[in-house]
């Protein structure tokens, strides 16, 4: 049985806690949060102890930690957990600074502990099946990947101001997915950003609407479109065009009922947000983490995947601000 300490009892901590409760060979034994009431509420649901973060990291009976705390805390927690010899599951982004991510990965490497960056979308059943179809050469060589991600509404402004911006907070998932599907590293990037949804987002120095184009050394292309607004639900679609055809992963709707009448065909709205849309992905990624720790398999996505996504996010933010493309190291 794998004993896990859950750091953070907020929204994502609750997701991971509920997921771990369904995995037979793992259990959450302790929960910490800077808000004691939040830690107590989640711990009671999981039949776990409330402990301080320091106590969890120092406890030799706890094998791994799941870091679901604010991004600004990740650096210190990763260093502390690595020094204590604990396996680490860390929410994205690892840090908003590339240099600090490199320092985290160095600490993990020196300690020799397993580390997983939580890019849950790789584990979505539809997206992972699409990836397998690519690997099986169902459409031959990939030529163009198109990724669309649109949130139903912008997050609160105080979140926007501390998130690192749309490229580092929101599109970072799509940067990881682009690498996952292309099978090659991008070597060139161009980005554009606008503020079309909420003027206050622009005043805070961020964009709410953004597009990025990527090109690999072999010429494969990827187009990414993000918006903080989608009136029809949580929009998450992927299309991959290849030499022999196309693969497409559509939105998951609230139900599969289609109504046909004289006015045409209609369906339910897309699922409302990421908690519903990616419920299966969250479970699958945690199952992968636990399975790798108990079986000795290699973990993926790695810390290096988190670093490469952050490098793309930084390049996109710079490109969107000065209007110039960026040449990337492969």
ABEGO torsion letter per residue (X at the ends): XBBBBBBEABAAAAAAAAAAAABAABBBABBBBABAAAAAAAAAAAGBBBBBAAAAAABAABABBBBABBAAAAAAAAAAAAAAGBBBBBBOBABABAAAAAAAAAAAAAAGBBBBBBBAAAABAAAAAAAAAAAAGAAEBBABBBBBBBBABBBBAAAAAAAGEAAAAAAAAAAAAAAAAAGBBBABBBBBBBBAABAAAAAAGBBABBBBBBBBAAGBBBBBBBBABBAAEBBBBBBBBBAAEBBBBBBBBABABBBBBAAEBBBBBBBABAAAAAAAAAAAAAAAAAAAAAAGBBBOBBAAAAAAAAAAAAAAAAAAAAGBBBBBBX
